[in-house]
Amino acid sequence: MASGKEIRTKIRTVQNTQKITRAMEMVAASKMRKAQDRMRAARPYAEKIRAVAAHMSHAHPEYKHPFLVSRAAVKRVGLIVVTSDKGLCGGLNTNILRRVLPQMKEWESQNAGVDVCALGGKGFGFLQRMGGNVLSHATGLGDTPHLERLIGPVQVMLNAYTEGTLDALYVAYNRFVNTMKQEPVVEQLLPLSGGQLGEAPGYWDYLYEPDAKSVVDALLVRYVEALIYQAVAENMASEQSSRMVAMKAASDNAGNLIEELQLMYNKTRQAAITKELSEIVAGAAAV
């Protein structure tokens, strides 16, 4: 059994750790509310631009943007993986990477190559270690997603699809369900299907300035960028929620450990006192 001094040192160490986890829990709770508000604020824009893209795709059928054309054979797939830059957020990054890895192996089993864009330090490091073909990446995104930080890496994948290097493009991220649940998903970005764009009721007609090609090209690129921004916002809200839950569990576990160590310390102290009393009694009896 450890001595009383050693147990007291362990108790102080765990108490210091508990202070840190409690502070991180409160910080994550504050950031979580802001991240959720930001995520919910972006959803109406994503839905509106989805509707406009659907209307435009139906309004000008004689012009088909490359994003709307399905390829006959999928020989190479692009994948945008969204993860966090920091750890200590439970199994958030592990879950999305476990979701991505079998999907990549499935594509490779179908003789399709995989090119990757990593948004987030954890995913970038993992893909490098496993030998993935990372075409572009962005790390250090902070607590607030900025579209100008995302456009560059995403544009590399869009250009590859437009040039015909990629035949399909997917995005993988953690979808925020609620504070206790985050769902890892892999969604198809390109080619844009009718189900993704939604049904456009009736017939729509627009006057394009300067021309239909310029307007539709710009709109669909912005549409994909909006989807990426929404995915990053969802992942950041999931990250802060998962970190808050993980730090609360760590604080609770530290409290339980302190109680066990305190009990052990009391038992050790009582055993030492009993031993001293026994020695005093034995000495008195011998005298």
Helices and strands as residue ranges (DSSP letters): H 4-59, G 66-68, E 76-82, H 92-109, E 113-119, H 121-129, E 133-138, H 147-162, E 168-178, E 181-190, H 194-197, H 212-286
